Amino acid sequence: YQQKTWNCWDRIIVPGFNSKGEVVTLRDICDHIQREHDLVPQQLLFGTATLYDKEDEIKEQQPPFSLTELIRKITGKPIPKECRLLILSMVCENEELDDELPPVHVMLQTNQ
């Protein structure tokens, strides 16, 4: 993708907490991926649950939910407190159908 070749061992690592120590939002994740990897997410998926679809971007103003709260809202299942890693799948703009992007690993462990 964009003249970068990925292999099956690659991962896109995203910190799970912002500078204030709060769990990141979808906007934080999309911004990080675009800034660090020059990729523009079209969709982000957690398993079969669609967390983000650029074509269905939030039209009305809502408070931004943390990633863990959004997953709970969409799937009806809370993320266990002991969970250290969330794995998301991603589809990006201008991606060819046969391009395989690495999974997005959102690290939920803290450095305490």
Buried (B, 14 or more C-beta within 10 A) or exposed (E): BEEEEEEEEEEBBBBBBEEEEEBBBBEBBBBBBBEEBEBBBBBBBBEEBEBBEBEEEEEEEEEEBBBBBBBBEEBEEEBEEEEEEBEBBBBBEEBEEEBEBBEBBBBBEEEE
